[in-house]
Amino acid sequence: MNVIYPNLISEIAKRGIKKSRIAKQLDISERSLYSRLNGNVSFTWDEAQQINKCFFPDLDINYLFSNN
């Protein structure tokens, strides 16, 4: 079963954050980031924390990475 992150994807779009910036912050390729966002590969806990801290410090990590 693939995990998809609608809240994360929505917040990235709402705030106009370039996915390339997120990939660079995580030190992964954009392709790897897209695999994570599409649910083909899971984010690690460290990656989730980095995204939350660097791009969405005002949002709860559980909200961002909820799959519903």
N, C-alpha and C positions, 0 to 999 in steps of 0.2 A: 504494500500500500504506500502510495506516494504522499508525503506531507507537503502541503502547500501553505504559504504564509500570507494570506490575503491582507492582514493588517500591516505587515511589514511592507509589502508591495505598494499598498495604498499610501502609506506614510512617505515612502521614498518619492512617489509621484507627487503628492501634495506639496512636499517641501522642495521639489525640484532638485533633489540630490542625484548627481550623476553616478550611475552604477560603477563607472570606472574608478571613482573616488573610493567607493566602498571596497572594491576589489584590491585597490592599491593599499588601503589601510590594513586589509587582512593578509596582504602579501600573497594573493592568489590571482590567477588569470580571470579575465572577465568571463570567459567560458565556464570556469569553475564556479564563479558566482551565479551565473545563470542556471547551472545544474542544481545549485542549492536552492535558489528561488523557485525553481520548477518542481522541486521535491525529488529529483533524481538522486541527490546526495544530501545527507543531513548536515546542517550546521553543527560544528562542535560547540560545546558550552563556552569555550574561550572565544570563539568567533561571535557567538550571540552576545556575550558580554561586551566585546569590543564595539560591535555595531551599536548596542544600546548606549554605551558610555560616550562614544565619539560623535554619534549622529542624532541620537534621540534620548538625551539624558533626562528629559522631562516626561518620558513615557515609561510605563512599567514593562519590564522585559517579558513577562508572561502574556501581556496584551500583544506585544509585537510578534511574538513567536507562536501565538495561538493558531491552530489550524482550522478554526471555525469562526 
